[in-house]
Amino acid sequence: MINPETLDFQKGDGLIPAVVQDADTLQVLTLAYMDEAALRETLESDEATFFSRSRGGRWRKGETSGNRLKVVSVTPDCDRDAVVVAVRPMGPACHLGTTSCFGEDDAPGLGRIAALERTIADRAAQDPSVSYTARLIAEGPKRLAQKVGEEGVETALAGVAGPDAELASEAADLIYHLLVLLRSRHLSFQAVLDVLAERARPAKDNSKEGSSDPA
């Protein structure tokens, strides 16, 4: 976390903008403002607290609705006069009842992967007799690995001879079963992304070295 004393609150007459972002889906949820006291309360409570310009005072998100924002991290920008607050929302972030104040989409783009992981986590705790996801996890990683293999073959076949809609559908099945397999092994898709990031790092380093070589 950060030290509030290192931020520039004076530039904004005592307030700094706080961009609130879902820590898992990376969806921007809302834009709010913090004074130094609100930021300190946020850091101490691990729940997002803001300064309401209309109310003229601090308020903790979810005080009345229950839709609190559990804080994961607070990161300042390069000028230290604004912050990104990464959160795990306990309900809709917008007072209109939508996930985000910016549009009605729920976890658009690649954020859908993280949203699906949340659904899988919820279903994993359900009765296997009523939840397909819970049943798969109860059958164990070996069965799940078999399902991933089957879905991989179906995706490959669709890629060779199927229409675009079939390929997209089979790929969706493959991704779902892969996420369930990861869940059964107590892993998240972030572990996969971490490997991809690590693999990309040497390529960047080599690119930099190559650009400095004399012609």
Backbone bond lengths (Angstrom), bond angles and torsions (degrees), N, CA, C in turn:
res aa  C-N    CA-C-N  psi(-1)  N-CA   C-N-CA  omega(-1)  CA-C   N-CA-C  phi
1 M - - - 1.460 - - 1.537 109.43 -
2 I 1.296 115.94 174.84 1.462 120.44 -173.59 1.535 111.10 -110.31
3 N 1.321 114.16 164.35 1.456 121.51 176.16 1.537 108.18 -94.93
4 P 1.323 119.16 115.22 1.472 121.15 -178.59 1.515 113.56 -55.24
5 E 1.322 116.84 -28.33 1.465 119.86 -177.96 1.523 112.66 -68.20
6 T 1.333 116.52 -15.31 1.468 119.62 -178.88 1.531 111.88 -90.25
7 L 1.328 118.28 -1.24 1.465 121.82 -178.37 1.525 110.79 -96.40
8 D 1.330 114.71 153.64 1.467 120.89 -178.44 1.525 110.13 -97.48
9 F 1.325 116.74 91.73 1.466 121.99 178.91 1.530 111.05 -83.55
10 Q 1.322 117.69 -19.44 1.460 120.56 -174.28 1.522 112.29 -70.89
11 K 1.318 117.12 -31.06 1.463 120.14 -178.15 1.521 111.54 -59.80
12 G 1.316 116.44 -32.59 1.467 121.00 -179.57 1.511 112.63 -107.70
13 D 1.322 116.81 32.10 1.474 121.44 179.89 1.520 112.24 55.00
14 G 1.323 115.29 43.95 1.462 120.14 175.48 1.519 114.28 94.18
15 L 1.330 117.73 -2.88 1.473 121.04 -178.53 1.527 110.24 -124.21
16 I 1.334 115.19 150.47 1.459 120.86 171.88 1.530 108.44 -127.50
17 P 1.347 117.89 144.54 1.462 120.25 175.89 1.531 110.10 -68.11
18 A 1.329 115.75 143.20 1.461 121.85 177.53 1.524 108.65 -125.96
19 V 1.314 116.08 107.46 1.467 121.07 176.48 1.525 107.25 -83.17
20 V 1.322 116.55 119.38 1.463 121.08 -176.50 1.527 108.79 -98.79
21 Q 1.324 115.91 124.35 1.458 122.18 -173.13 1.527 110.44 -129.21
22 D 1.332 116.09 138.68 1.456 120.70 175.46 1.528 108.52 -65.92
23 A 1.322 117.07 124.27 1.464 121.17 -175.09 1.519 112.37 -65.92
24 D 1.327 117.93 -24.37 1.462 120.92 -176.76 1.529 112.76 -97.32
25 T 1.323 116.82 -49.21 1.464 119.95 -176.98 1.519 112.54 -87.09
26 L 1.352 117.19 -15.22 1.470 124.60 -176.74 1.522 112.75 67.12
27 Q 1.330 117.80 12.08 1.458 120.91 177.37 1.525 109.99 -72.01
28 V 1.333 116.86 134.88 1.461 120.90 174.57 1.524 107.90 -73.71
29 L 1.326 116.25 123.24 1.467 121.08 -174.18 1.522 112.32 -94.87
30 T 1.317 117.03 -42.62 1.461 119.82 -178.57 1.524 109.90 -166.64
31 L 1.319 115.69 167.75 1.462 122.55 172.65 1.523 107.52 -119.23
32 A 1.320 115.87 125.31 1.461 120.81 -179.90 1.532 108.46 -133.17
33 Y 1.330 115.57 -173.03 1.468 120.54 -179.54 1.525 108.96 -132.87
34 M 1.309 114.89 150.49 1.462 121.38 178.22 1.524 109.58 -131.01
35 D 1.332 116.21 140.24 1.454 119.23 162.74 1.531 105.90 -96.49
36 E 1.316 117.18 178.17 1.460 119.17 -175.88 1.525 111.89 -62.00
37 A 1.328 116.73 -37.19 1.466 120.08 -179.47 1.529 111.15 -66.71
38 A 1.335 116.56 -39.23 1.468 119.93 178.98 1.522 110.78 -65.26
39 L 1.329 116.28 -39.12 1.459 119.35 178.30 1.524 110.46 -65.65
40 R 1.324 116.55 -42.21 1.469 119.31 178.98 1.532 110.83 -62.42
41 E 1.325 116.59 -41.29 1.465 119.84 178.67 1.524 110.48 -64.65
42 T 1.331 116.66 -38.21 1.458 121.02 177.46 1.521 110.80 -60.45
43 L 1.323 116.31 -46.11 1.456 120.95 -178.46 1.525 112.03 -67.42
44 E 1.312 116.80 -35.09 1.463 120.82 -178.16 1.524 112.49 -76.82
45 S 1.342 116.62 -35.32 1.463 120.68 -174.65 1.525 113.87 -96.36
46 D 1.347 116.36 -16.71 1.467 121.86 -173.62 1.525 111.98 62.12
47 E 1.335 116.33 23.32 1.462 122.35 173.22 1.526 107.97 -129.15
48 A 1.333 115.92 135.66 1.462 120.48 -174.60 1.525 111.41 -62.94
49 T 1.323 115.34 125.09 1.455 123.19 177.81 1.528 107.70 -125.71
50 F 1.324 116.17 134.60 1.459 120.59 -174.75 1.523 111.25 -125.46
51 F 1.333 114.91 173.39 1.458 121.28 171.66 1.522 106.97 -108.65
52 S 1.332 116.39 119.75 1.459 121.59 -179.77 1.523 109.51 -87.16
53 R 1.326 115.43 117.81 1.461 119.16 179.56 1.521 111.22 -69.06
54 S 1.342 117.51 -30.74 1.468 120.23 179.93 1.522 111.54 -76.61
55 R 1.338 117.02 -35.96 1.467 120.77 179.39 1.520 111.98 -85.99
56 G 1.317 115.50 -21.26 1.460 119.27 -179.32 1.515 113.53 72.99
57 G 1.333 116.84 30.43 1.459 119.17 179.12 1.511 111.47 -167.18
58 R 1.330 116.00 176.55 1.450 121.44 -178.48 1.527 111.48 -77.66
59 W 1.327 115.30 150.40 1.464 120.73 173.83 1.520 108.97 -150.49
60 R 1.301 116.30 139.65 1.457 121.41 178.05 1.520 108.45 -93.00
61 K 1.324 115.97 125.57 1.448 121.14 -178.26 1.528 110.30 -56.56
62 G 1.336 116.24 128.36 1.460 121.28 177.95 1.507 114.87 92.53
63 E 1.334 117.64 6.70 1.466 120.31 -179.36 1.521 111.58 -57.75
64 T 1.331 116.81 -39.46 1.467 120.16 -178.97 1.528 111.83 -102.35
65 S 1.330 117.76 -36.76 1.471 120.81 -175.88 1.521 113.00 -85.19
66 G 1.327 116.78 -24.01 1.459 120.26 -174.81 1.520 113.02 86.46
67 N 1.333 117.10 -4.46 1.466 121.50 -179.12 1.531 110.49 -84.97
68 R 1.302 115.54 69.09 1.455 120.83 -175.49 1.526 111.25 -76.14
69 L 1.312 115.79 163.02 1.457 122.56 179.27 1.522 108.65 -118.71
70 K 1.316 117.17 106.30 1.454 121.94 179.20 1.526 109.39 -78.34
71 V 1.304 116.79 120.88 1.459 121.59 -172.30 1.530 111.28 -82.41
72 V 1.331 115.00 131.56 1.457 122.40 176.39 1.527 110.31 -99.98
73 S 1.334 116.40 -42.09 1.460 119.91 179.78 1.524 109.47 -160.05
74 V 1.327 115.16 158.56 1.465 122.57 174.00 1.525 106.66 -130.05
75 T 1.326 115.77 120.45 1.464 120.87 -174.81 1.523 110.66 -123.47
76 P 1.325 118.33 125.04 1.464 120.36 179.17 1.524 111.60 -80.15
77 D 1.342 116.70 158.91 1.453 120.39 174.23 1.525 109.26 -82.59
78 C 1.338 116.52 -179.29 1.466 120.63 -174.24 1.526 112.95 -65.15
79 D 1.347 117.67 -28.02 1.466 121.06 178.82 1.523 112.66 -90.71
80 R 1.327 115.49 -4.83 1.465 122.62 179.27 1.525 112.13 57.88
81 D 1.354 115.32 35.53 1.461 119.45 175.12 1.532 111.45 -124.70
82 A 1.338 117.01 18.86 1.457 123.52 175.43 1.527 107.33 -160.05
83 V 1.325 116.97 157.93 1.468 120.56 -179.65 1.519 110.61 -136.78
84 V 1.320 114.50 153.91 1.463 122.16 167.57 1.523 106.67 -105.93
85 V 1.325 116.08 125.26 1.457 121.42 179.60 1.531 107.65 -107.37
86 A 1.323 116.36 108.10 1.460 121.15 178.42 1.525 108.43 -85.41
87 V 1.326 116.79 128.41 1.460 121.08 -172.88 1.526 111.20 -135.31
88 R 1.323 115.03 164.79 1.464 121.63 166.25 1.535 105.60 -116.46
89 P 1.336 116.29 107.16 1.462 120.22 -174.75 1.520 112.80 -71.48
90 M 1.324 115.71 142.47 1.461 122.07 177.67 1.526 111.34 -97.37
91 G 1.326 115.89 15.89 1.459 122.18 -178.84 1.513 108.64 164.33
92 P 1.330 118.01 -172.36 1.465 120.74 178.79 1.521 111.54 -57.90
93 A 1.332 116.18 137.50 1.458 119.98 179.74 1.523 112.21 -82.99
94 C 1.327 116.75 -26.24 1.458 121.09 -177.06 1.530 111.08 -89.96
95 H 1.331 116.81 144.47 1.467 120.10 179.85 1.532 111.71 -68.56
96 L 1.350 116.78 -12.64 1.467 120.36 176.62 1.520 112.13 -84.88
97 G 1.330 116.59 -2.25 1.458 120.68 176.73 1.512 114.71 93.86
98 T 1.335 117.71 6.75 1.460 120.76 177.63 1.525 110.01 -95.08
99 T 1.324 115.09 161.41 1.459 120.53 -179.37 1.522 111.40 -58.88
100 S 1.335 115.85 -42.06 1.455 122.03 -176.76 1.523 110.78 -128.15
101 C 1.322 115.87 153.21 1.465 120.41 173.61 1.533 111.00 -76.87
102 F 1.341 116.01 -12.02 1.463 120.84 -177.96 1.525 109.44 -107.59
103 G 1.327 116.61 83.52 1.456 120.74 -179.92 1.516 111.83 88.73
104 E 1.330 114.82 168.07 1.458 120.91 -175.43 1.519 113.44 -100.73
105 D 1.342 118.10 -2.42 1.459 120.45 -179.64 1.514 110.69 -68.58
106 D 1.335 115.49 143.71 1.455 122.01 177.85 1.523 108.24 -103.76
107 A 1.328 117.13 112.23 1.466 123.05 178.10 1.523 111.19 51.35
108 P 1.341 117.73 67.23 1.467 120.33 -179.43 1.520 112.36 -70.42
109 G 1.330 115.71 162.67 1.453 120.98 176.43 1.520 112.64 61.69
110 L 1.331 116.14 -140.22 1.455 121.11 -177.50 1.529 112.93 -67.12
111 G 1.325 116.44 -14.19 1.459 119.53 175.00 1.517 112.55 -60.52
112 R 1.335 116.57 -19.03 1.457 120.96 178.18 1.528 111.52 -61.14
113 I 1.352 116.98 -30.96 1.467 120.34 178.31 1.525 110.47 -61.23
114 A 1.339 116.16 -48.65 1.463 120.11 -179.71 1.522 110.98 -65.69
115 A 1.340 116.93 -37.73 1.463 120.00 177.96 1.527 110.44 -63.77
116 L 1.326 116.54 -39.96 1.467 120.22 177.67 1.523 110.77 -65.67
117 E 1.334 116.87 -37.72 1.465 119.30 177.55 1.530 110.90 -61.40
118 R 1.321 116.62 -38.45 1.467 119.91 177.83 1.524 110.20 -63.68
119 T 1.323 116.83 -42.45 1.462 120.73 178.93 1.524 110.35 -62.97
120 I 1.331 116.45 -43.14 1.466 120.50 178.61 1.522 110.80 -60.98
121 A 1.333 116.83 -41.60 1.473 120.86 178.80 1.526 110.72 -62.08
122 D 1.335 116.49 -39.99 1.471 120.19 178.88 1.532 110.69 -66.89
123 R 1.331 115.50 -44.75 1.475 119.69 -177.96 1.522 111.59 -68.36
124 A 1.331 116.99 -28.97 1.461 120.57 -178.47 1.523 111.82 -61.40
125 A 1.327 116.24 -26.70 1.463 120.99 -178.73 1.526 112.60 -87.69
126 Q 1.327 117.22 -1.97 1.459 120.63 -177.77 1.526 111.39 -87.13
127 D 1.328 114.69 174.81 1.464 121.94 179.20 1.530 109.26 -69.82
128 P 1.340 118.79 124.59 1.467 120.75 179.42 1.522 113.97 -58.20
129 S 1.338 116.98 -21.61 1.461 119.50 -178.87 1.523 112.11 -75.13
130 V 1.342 116.81 -16.58 1.467 119.38 -178.92 1.528 112.08 -119.23
131 S 1.319 117.86 -10.45 1.459 120.93 -178.37 1.526 109.99 -121.36
132 Y 1.334 116.58 121.32 1.464 121.58 177.91 1.528 110.61 -62.25
133 T 1.322 116.29 -40.54 1.461 120.32 179.54 1.519 111.32 -62.93
134 A 1.320 116.47 -46.78 1.469 120.32 179.05 1.521 111.05 -62.62
135 R 1.324 116.59 -36.34 1.465 120.44 179.53 1.532 110.94 -66.61
136 L 1.330 116.28 -41.93 1.460 119.83 177.80 1.525 111.12 -60.44
137 I 1.328 116.23 -45.79 1.466 120.46 -178.60 1.533 110.44 -65.34
138 A 1.345 116.63 -37.05 1.465 120.37 179.14 1.530 111.29 -65.43
139 E 1.326 116.56 -29.23 1.464 120.31 -179.80 1.515 112.70 -75.63
140 G 1.331 117.10 -15.87 1.451 120.98 172.51 1.514 115.23 96.53
141 P 1.338 116.02 164.95 1.465 121.36 -176.48 1.531 113.99 -59.67
142 K 1.330 118.36 -33.35 1.463 120.10 -178.24 1.520 110.70 -62.29
143 R 1.326 116.64 -46.12 1.464 120.73 178.34 1.527 110.41 -65.55
144 L 1.316 116.52 -40.02 1.461 120.30 179.32 1.527 111.43 -65.61
145 A 1.324 116.29 -38.95 1.462 119.60 177.19 1.522 110.55 -62.12
146 Q 1.334 116.27 -37.94 1.462 120.67 176.77 1.525 110.54 -63.14
147 K 1.340 116.63 -42.22 1.467 120.70 179.12 1.521 111.20 -63.90
148 V 1.335 116.88 -40.92 1.463 120.24 178.39 1.525 109.70 -61.94
149 G 1.340 116.68 -40.83 1.456 120.49 177.56 1.526 111.96 -62.10
150 E 1.333 116.11 -43.73 1.468 120.46 179.69 1.527 110.60 -63.44
151 E 1.330 116.04 -44.77 1.468 119.73 -179.21 1.527 110.58 -67.75
152 G 1.348 117.01 -32.76 1.448 119.99 177.69 1.522 111.73 -64.73
153 V 1.341 116.11 -41.33 1.466 120.28 177.73 1.520 110.38 -64.30
154 E 1.342 117.19 -44.15 1.467 120.57 -179.89 1.529 111.00 -63.64
155 T 1.328 116.25 -36.52 1.468 119.50 177.24 1.522 110.78 -66.56
156 A 1.324 115.77 -42.27 1.462 119.72 179.53 1.526 111.05 -63.06
157 L 1.327 117.20 -42.47 1.464 120.76 179.75 1.522 110.84 -64.20
158 A 1.334 115.71 -40.79 1.467 119.60 177.92 1.522 110.17 -65.40
159 G 1.318 116.25 -33.71 1.455 119.93 179.04 1.516 112.70 -67.86
160 V 1.324 116.17 -28.62 1.462 120.81 -178.96 1.529 111.67 -83.44
161 A 1.333 115.94 -43.95 1.462 118.07 -169.85 1.521 115.28 -130.93
162 G 1.319 118.43 -5.17 1.453 119.73 -175.34 1.518 113.18 -92.25
163 P 1.331 116.99 162.74 1.467 120.16 174.53 1.527 110.79 -70.66
164 D 1.314 116.33 167.65 1.469 120.98 -176.83 1.523 112.14 -58.03
165 A 1.336 116.75 -41.14 1.464 120.22 -178.04 1.526 111.36 -63.27
166 E 1.323 116.66 -37.89 1.470 120.48 179.45 1.521 110.38 -68.36
167 L 1.336 116.80 -41.89 1.461 120.29 178.80 1.518 110.84 -61.79
168 A 1.331 117.13 -44.09 1.463 120.61 179.65 1.528 110.37 -63.19
169 S 1.332 116.95 -40.11 1.463 121.15 -179.46 1.523 111.50 -66.48
170 E 1.324 116.62 -44.56 1.465 120.06 179.80 1.530 110.70 -67.04
171 A 1.334 116.80 -37.51 1.463 119.85 177.42 1.526 110.93 -64.16
172 A 1.336 116.60 -37.29 1.464 120.40 177.28 1.528 110.70 -63.20
173 D 1.348 116.72 -41.56 1.470 120.58 177.45 1.526 110.45 -62.42
174 L 1.333 116.12 -41.51 1.458 120.63 -179.88 1.525 111.03 -62.63
175 I 1.328 116.48 -46.16 1.469 120.23 -178.97 1.524 110.90 -63.78
176 Y 1.340 116.67 -41.84 1.470 119.82 178.47 1.530 110.65 -58.59
177 H 1.319 117.00 -50.93 1.462 119.85 -176.70 1.530 111.33 -67.06
178 L 1.334 117.28 -32.72 1.462 120.16 175.85 1.521 110.95 -64.47
179 L 1.337 117.07 -41.72 1.467 120.41 178.91 1.525 111.24 -65.24
180 V 1.338 116.75 -36.88 1.468 119.76 177.83 1.525 110.16 -67.36
181 L 1.334 116.84 -39.52 1.462 120.45 176.73 1.526 110.73 -61.23
182 L 1.325 116.34 -45.65 1.463 119.84 177.60 1.524 110.76 -59.22
183 R 1.322 116.42 -42.75 1.464 121.42 179.12 1.533 110.77 -60.55
184 S 1.317 116.43 -40.68 1.471 119.87 -178.86 1.522 111.82 -66.63
185 R 1.339 116.02 -22.16 1.461 120.98 177.98 1.531 111.41 -100.12
186 H 1.333 115.96 12.62 1.465 122.68 178.65 1.532 111.90 61.99
187 L 1.325 115.58 37.19 1.455 122.24 176.41 1.525 109.10 -120.19
188 S 1.325 115.85 156.96 1.453 120.97 174.17 1.521 108.70 -116.86
189 F 1.333 116.47 169.61 1.454 120.55 178.96 1.524 111.06 -64.23
190 Q 1.343 116.30 -20.70 1.457 119.93 177.54 1.524 110.89 -60.51
191 A 1.331 117.01 -32.27 1.462 120.06 177.86 1.525 110.66 -62.17
192 V 1.339 116.13 -36.55 1.467 120.94 177.50 1.529 109.63 -68.64
193 L 1.335 115.96 -43.49 1.461 120.05 179.54 1.520 111.37 -63.20
194 D 1.327 116.09 -35.64 1.467 119.72 178.56 1.533 110.83 -63.16
195 V 1.332 116.12 -39.63 1.466 119.83 178.29 1.524 110.36 -65.25
196 L 1.337 116.57 -42.79 1.463 120.41 179.22 1.526 110.97 -62.81
197 A 1.339 116.11 -39.97 1.465 119.89 178.49 1.517 110.84 -64.84
198 E 1.324 116.39 -39.59 1.456 120.48 179.58 1.528 110.72 -66.54
199 R 1.317 115.96 -38.82 1.467 119.47 179.38 1.530 111.41 -68.73
200 A 1.323 116.65 -30.78 1.457 120.39 -178.49 1.521 111.69 -75.57
201 R 1.320 117.14 -24.85 1.464 120.68 -174.91 1.532 113.00 -62.35
202 P 1.330 120.52 -47.74 1.466 119.24 178.35 1.527 112.48 -60.83
203 A 1.324 116.69 -35.49 1.461 120.00 179.42 1.519 110.38 -62.51
204 K 1.322 117.63 -40.26 1.458 121.37 178.21 1.523 110.64 -66.46
205 D 1.349 115.36 -41.92 1.458 119.36 -179.74 1.528 110.57 -63.10
206 N 1.336 116.53 -42.96 1.456 120.78 179.91 1.514 111.08 -64.55
207 S 1.362 115.36 -36.42 1.455 119.79 -179.64 1.523 110.10 -64.96
208 K 1.324 116.44 -41.15 1.468 120.48 179.23 1.528 110.53 -65.24
209 E 1.346 116.25 -42.01 1.442 119.33 -179.00 1.522 110.62 -64.60
210 G 1.337 115.37 -40.58 1.452 119.44 -178.83 1.506 112.28 -65.59
211 S 1.340 117.27 -33.98 1.457 120.23 -177.11 1.522 111.92 -70.71
212 S 1.333 117.34 -19.74 1.459 120.54 -178.12 1.528 112.84 -94.28
213 D 1.347 116.22 -7.44 1.463 118.93 179.91 1.537 110.69 -69.74
214 P 1.313 117.80 141.08 1.456 119.44 177.23 1.508 111.40 -67.28
215 A 1.328 117.50 146.79 1.463 121.82 -178.79 1.518 110.34 -72.58
